[in-house]
Amino acid sequence: MDAVFSAEEFTVDLNLLTHLTSLQWAMITPDSLETGCLGNAFLFTDSNVEERQRINKQLQLIQSGGATPSLTDAQSILKMKVNLPGPDDSVRCILRMQAFFCAVLPVGHPITSFLAEHYRVMKAFDPGWAHHETSNPLLRPLKGVLHLQWLSLRLTQYFKSLDRTVGPVPCPDPLDIVNKVQIQEKWEPNLSTTFYDRYGLRSFLRFHSGFKDDGTAATDMSSLSGGTSLGTGTRNGPPTGGSDDTKATNTRLDNTHFNNALFGTYKSTSVKSAVLRKKVAAGTIGPLPMSKVDSTMPMCLAWHTKGLCNSNCPCARDHVVYSTTEYVPMVKWCKEEGYKSE
């Protein structure tokens, strides 16, 4: 076991140890990757080992009385840097977690057994995991992030349950992801708008998908959806809210349930939904609300605010009827983000 762990370089930092000794083991919220320790898988991603060791040496010097820390020194030592994993970089983080858990928890603790089994299962699933597409194919670059968030949420729930429960607490199912992949069920957790904004996921998506800075793709990504075109205007980027372009290869679709009372002003404006989608992709305005039919897909901007779209729209499943109450997030987005200058 030690020989396996030694292959993974990992240096524990002060922040991780501080959370450990203060028993702050669970993340405070799903969007706070700077909190927790045993319940936060993102603390075990690839890191600059040399930098961490340098900071730890500074800390040892301070603790020995050989130096007086400045405020800048303290901030550097206590800072918890979150490094997001690439699409296929999350599995090795489990190995680091297992080594750390074995060092700080009692021998034979059930959660270390869970991690060992989850790592074994995920490694045995190769190359299936390496070629696995997410439920939304264009979010495949976030596969590693989604995996660690899946793990963090379950570990956080486990440790919170230990605080509230007298007696044993069941461990998560280490086979859950693989089982759902094999029967084509969605396993990915939902990521909030706060999570996207706080950790720069739109830029992360562009980097790992070959997107250019202008929000368009450097390479054709139609292969991510089995070779099917993803719609005029958005076929080379992640779904950013549909399309109001209607070229010959598409069939124009009219929203016969268009809510003119809520969106009539935006329908007649000169601002094109295609322009707004590019701004969303570039991160210059906030992300669109997520669809009620698929929480991994944004609402179709053209369909709901312009009253039309096309048959090749990547968000075509969102071409459904919404109630006034269900439209509240889109109304808020239009006023505060997309059409706030109108």
C-alpha angles and dihedrals in degrees: 000000000000090000090056093048093048090064090068114070112213131156119199114227130211095255092057092049092046092056090046097052092043089053092239091143101146128066112256092225134355088254097054108085090164091069135074127023116214090032095050116078092181090074089070100056124116112299142174099270094188092053092049091049091050091053091047090053089052089052092051090051091051093047091051091055094249095121142020113231121232122214088260091053091050093049091050093050096045097042114114109207117204115214113190116220123237120245094277101026102085102082095066089054087068090061091055091048091050091053092049094046091050089053097050105029129066118275111273095018108168094231091059087052089051091053092047092051093044090052091048092049095047093047091048089052091064129144087024092063093047091055097037117123121212122241086263101043094206090061092061091111086065093055093107092046091049091049094052091044089051089052095043094051092051095046091047090050090049095052093043089052090052089059093050102036132074108215134015121340118212116244122234118270107266090200096053099103096043093046092052093045091052093052092040096246124145112261101166120109119233115259116214127227087250090057091049092050099041096051100033097243094164091059089043090054092050092050097049095039096049094252119164122230091261091064097255123115126259089211135030109268097188088109089069089072097045096276096303118135111251096215136282113294096014105047091105099048143048116284106283102170113303131280138275093194114112112193125168094269091058133069115228114237122200121206101232090186095052111157101228093176092062103031107019092105092053093046092060096042121106091233108110121219088223089062091049092049090054089052090051090050090049092049095238091123130029124276120270120256114269122256120262090224096051122018091202093060129068123236114268104259096196094048096050103034102029100032096232142070138152140261094253094058112136088217095050092128087067091062090106137115117278126196122230089257092050089052094060095098092049093047089051091048092050092051098042103032123008105034102015091125093055 
